[in-house]
């Protein structure tokens, strides 16, 4: 029986050369290293004004420095380092489970018009993103299918979608499709984390935007994950209840994912875990079961920071250099397109206010990298300029749920186009 998508590991590092000394970092080692790398990113960001001014998330800073160091060790010495990322994949499931556990129906209703508008905007962007990828592929004499992999499959879809569709493309005859998709998704993580903060910051400064007075004046709304435990009194029972809820999300999510996989319905594992979380949190009140939102937010923040750090520090930069020219063209083109779309479309349709600027920064992280990158971008922005409840509500819901559904429909539409069908034949 084939493995469900929930258990497919997303591994960027390739197997080391047989003649070279190798060391795999796993278990507690990768946790300790990730925390140290995260501290390194915070230290560098604190002492480099450019990074502070442009709201670069600390996991991006520390992760890039670590991956560069690993690449130099492999290049200069007869020694290679690989990473066991099974724990990182579990952190991704935990993070999206916390998103689901925070998505009460009344919260979805509160998102209302902004949620619908952003979903429509994302749908339009996915089409533009795929057209851009296909155009660049054809300009470089590549198969149009590689352009689709260099579009919404890998960038908006992330590593899980890139792996799933990359395998299908390989079966269709596109040699190296999986590796190319993973490389695009990896570059997307980098550029999504590097561009979202600066663009949002420029919009805020250029239009002299400020948070709404009611949010700025409310201490509770300005709390960060660093202060949530002290101020909201998270107790042992809150943590235990949260662990139980997360265990149910992962367990039942895996069961649902296996069932859907057997029916040839391929959904990323984090999506089913999040869906279970939505069901649980909306059943909690009728069943008189209390879920602690501060505890859920705390666990979500920890898993997000560690997931991003592990993702970026484990990048195999040497293998990415093999297709550097084509990858660079696609990434630069997609970066330019999403920057223009965020500034001239998303910012305007979301209201041209402070919330719209923060949403634009999150949108860039979501459209190039992944929902965790979007949230990291918005976290960096709001820590500097002030809170945005609307952005932190709408973007995670769109990125964690709606964009994957819309993206699946967009991908299937493009695959059915004659230009791709003729090329495959």
N, C-alpha and C positions, 0 to 999 in steps of 0.2 A: 504493500500500500504506500503510495507516495506521501511524502511529508507535507503537512499543511504549512501554509505560509507563515503561521505563527512561529514555527520552529526553524525557519530557514535563517541561518546566520548571515549577517551582513558583514563580510570580512574584506577589508581593502588590501591588507598586506598579502603579497604573494608568497609562495613557498620559497625559502631561501635556497641558494645554490648549494648543491650537495657537498662541494669542496670547501665551503666556508663554515666557520664556526657560527653557531646560531643559538639564540636564547629567546624563549617565548615568555612573555610577561602575562601572567594570568592570576586568577584568584585574588587573594589579598594584596598581591604585588601591584596589580593594575589599579586597585582602589587607592592604595597609598600614593602611587605615582600620579594618579589623576588629581588627588587633593593637592599634592605638592605643585603640580603644573598649574592648577587653578590659583593657588597662592602666588605663584610666579607671575601669572597674568595680572593679578591684582596689583602686585608690586610694580610691574612695568607700567601699567596703565596709570598708576598713581604718580609716577615720576616722569612720564612722557606726556607733555602738554597736548601734543597733536592727538594722541589717543583719547585723552580726557575730553578735549574740545569736540571731537567727532563721535563721541558716544560709542566707541568700539567695545563690544562685550568682552569681559575678561576671559571667558573660556576660549574665545577666538584668538586673543593675544597669546595666552599661555600655550594653547594647543598648537598654533603655528610655530612658535619657537621650539617646542618639543619635537614636532615632526621634522623641522629643518635639522635639528641636532641629530636625530635618528638617521636621516638621510646622509648627513656628513660622515657619521660613524660607518655606515655601510659602504659609502663611496671611497673613503680614505683607508679603511682598514679591512682586513679579511674577517669581518664579523657582521652578522645581520641580526636584527631585532624584529620579532613579530609579536603580535598582540592577540590574545584570546578575547574576542569581543562578545562572548555569550552573555556576560554580565551587563555589558552596555545595551544589548538588545532587550534584556529584561528591564533595564531602567527606562527604556523607551515605552515599553508596555505599561510600566507603573505610572509614568508621566501622563500618558493619554488616559489611563484609568482615573487619575485625579481630575482630569478635565471633565470626564463623564460624570464623576461623583459631584462635581460643582455645577452641573447643568440642570438645574431644576426647571420645570416647565414654566414657572412664573418668571424665571430669569430669561428664558428663551423669548417669552412674550415681551419682556422689557427691551430686549434687543430690537424687536419690531422692525420698523422701516429700515433702520441702518443695516440690520442683518440681511434683509432682502436685497437692498441696493448693493451691498458689497458682494454678495453671491453673484448677482448679475454682472457686476464689474469684473469679477474673477473669471466668469465664463467667457466674457469677451476677450480678456487678456490671454486665456489659454489658447484661443484660436490664433491670436496674434503671435504668441510664443511659438506655436508649431509652424506657422507660416515662415517665421524668421529662421527657425532651425532648418527647415527644408530648403529655403533659399540659399543659406550659407553652404549646405551640403552640395547643392547642385553647382554653385559657383566654384567649389573646390573639386569638382568632378567626383564627388562621393555619391553613393547610393542614396536616394531620397529617404530611405528608411533610417539611415544614420541621422538625418536631419530631424526626424521624429523623435529619435532617441536623444538628440540634442535640443529637444523642445520640452513639452510639458511632461513627457514620460520621466525624464531624469531630474529636471529642475523643479517644477511644481510637485511632481510625484515623489521625488526623493529616492533613496537607495533601494527600498523595498520594491517600488514600482519599476525601477530600472532593472533590477534583477529579474523580476517576473516577466516583463516584456522582452528583456534582452535574451532570455532563454527561448522565447517564442520566435524572436527574430533570427536567432542562430539556427533553429530548426528549419526556418524558411530559406536559409542559405546565406545570411549575412554573417560572415566570419568575423569574430571579434566584437560582436554586437554587445554582449554582456559587459565585457571589459570597458568598452567605450561608454556605455551608459553609466557604469559605476564611476568612471573618471569624470563625466559631466556632473553627476550628482555631487561628487566630492568638491569640485571647483565651485559648484553652486553654493555649498555650505560656506566656503571661504568668502566668496564675493557677496553673498547674502548678508553675512555678518559684518562685512567691511563697508557696505554701501548704505544699508538701511538707516543707521544712526546719523551719518553726515547729511543725508538728504532730508530727513525729518528735522534735524537741527537747523538746517538752512531755511526750511520753510517757516519754522517757528521764529527765527530771527528776522527774516526778510519781511514777514507780515506782522511782526511784533505781537505774536500770539501768547496768550496766557491761559492757564487752567481756569475752569469756571470757578467763581468765587466760593460757591458752596462746597466744592471739593477741596480747594486750597485751604479753606478755613477749618476743615474737619480733620482732626488728628488721625482718626481711625482710617480715613481714606488714604492717608499718606504713609501708612505703615509699610515697611518692607519685610521680607522674610527674616531679616536679621532681628527685628523687634517683635515679630508676631508672637513668639513663644512667651516672652515676658509679659506683654501687655494683655494678651488674650487668655493667659493662664491655661496653657495646654497641659493636661494632666496625663498620668500614666494610662488611665482607662481610655482617654481620647486616642492615644497612640495605638493601644491594643485594638480598639474598635476600628480604627483606620486600617490597620494591618489586616484585620478580618475582611473588611470590605474590599481591599485591594486583592487579597487572596481569592475572593469570590469572583472579582472581575477577571483576573488572569485565568482561573480555573474554568469558569463557565465560558469565558471568551475563547479559550482553546477548544472547548467542546463544540461551540457554535462554529468556529473556524474549520474544524475537522469535518463537521457535517456539510458545510457549504463547499468545502474543497472536494468532498466525495460527490457532490452534485455538479461539479465542474464550475462552481461559482468562486472565483478567485478574488478574495479581499485581503488586504494587509491585516496582519494579526492585531496591530494596535487599534484598528477600527472596530473590530468585534469586542475587544476588551473595553473600549470606550462606550460602546453601545450598551454593554452589560452595566457599566457604571451609571449611565443615564437611567436605566430601568431601576437599579437599586436605590439611587438617591430620590427618585420620585415615589418609590414604595416605602421609603423609610418613615415618613410622617404618618401615613395610615396605619403602619404596623407598630407605631410608637417606638421606633428604633432611632436613637439620636446619633447623627454623624457630626463630628466636629470639623467645621469648615477651616478653622485655623490650623488644625492638625493636618488636614488634607492639603491645604496650601503649603504647609511647611514641607511635607513629604514631596509634593510636586516640585517645589523649588529646588530641593536637594537633588532629586533625580534629574531635573532639567540641567542643572549646572554640571553634574558628573557625566551625563550623556553627551553633552556638547564637547566637554573637555576630552573625553575618551575618543569621540569621533574625529576630532581635529588632530589630536596628538598621534593617532595611529595611522594617519594618511601615509601611503607609500609614494612619496614624491618622486622617487627615482623611476618607478614604473609609469607614472603619469607623464614624465618627460618624453617618453617614446612617441606620444601623439601630441606633443606640446603645441605645434603650430596650428593644427586644425582645431584642437580644443580651445586654444587661446582666441582664435577667430570667433568661434561659436559663443564662448563665454563673454567676450567683449561686446558682440552684437546683442546678446540677450541682456547684458547689463545696461547697455544704452537704451534698449527698447523698454525695459521695466522701469528705468529711471524716468523716462519721458511719460510713460503710462501712469506712474505713481504721482508725478508732479502735475500733469495736465488733465488727468482723468480722475484718479482715485481721490486726490485732495479736493477736487471740485465737487464731485458727486457726493462726497461725505460731509460737505458743509463748509469747507474753507476755514475752519476754526482750529483751535488747538487739538481737539480730539481727532480731527481729520488729518492733521500733520503726524500725530503719533500713529494713527492707523496706516498712513502711507509708509512709514518706516517699517511697521510690522508686515505690511503687504509685500515689501521688497524682500524681507527675510523669508516669507512664506513662498513667494513666487520663484525665488532663485534657490533657496535652500530647503527649509522645512519649517513646520509650525514651531518647534523648539527655538529655531533661530529667530523667528518672528517675535516670540515672547521675550527672548534675550535682548533683542533690539529695543523693544518697547520698555523693558525694564531699565535698560541703560538710559533711555531718553527721559522716562518719568522720574528716575532718581535725580536727574539734573534739573529738569524744568518744572516738575510737579506731576501730580496724579492724573490719570485719565481712566476713569471707571468704564466709560463707553468702549474705549479701544481694547482694554484688557478683557472685556466681555465678548465683543463681537469677533475680533480677529481669531482667538483660539477656537471658537465654535465653527467659524468658516473654514479655518485651516485644518482642524481635526476631523471634520465630518463632511461638510458640503463640498469642499473643493475636490475631494477624492471621488465622490460620486459624479460630479460634473466632468472631471478630468477623464474618467473612464468612458463617458459618452463621447467626449471630444476626440479621444484617441481612436475609438472605434470608427468614428466618422472619417477621420483622415486615412485610416488604414483601408477603408473602402473606396477611396478615390482612385480613378483610373491610372493616375500617374504612378501611384505606388503598386497597384495591381499589375500594370504592364511591366514595371521594373522587376517585380518579383518573378514574373513568368519569363 
